[in-house]
Amino acid sequence: EKEEAEEEVAEQEEAEAGGASEEPLVTSERFVFFAPHGSRDADAHAMYADEQTMLPHLRPMFGMSRDAASARRAAQRQSLAARSPSQCLLDIVCRASGAFVG
């Protein structure tokens, strides 16, 4: 019964993450690149709201609402899961600090 409950929680977490794996897709000396994962949606939204990061080159995404950012990332997860991405957008995490950087 306990094992079944743990499995159910794991399935729920995976569903909330859009089924994206937490396995790195690419690594470098400084960074680890992951499929967009639901656990980093808030970090991505904060990045979209950061004027210094986004302007002037990424104006269409600057100030994106939380719902719009979540929908965008869900679409990215679905595209990667279908193995038919029209673009390659990955979460970039710093190896040293574990911080989301892009």
Secondary structure, 3 states (H helix, E strand, C coil): CHHHHHHHHHHHHHHHCCCCCCCCCEECCCEEEECCCHHHHHHHHHHHCCHHHHCCCCHHHCCCCHHHHHHHHHHHHHHHHCCCCCCCCCEEEECCCCCECC
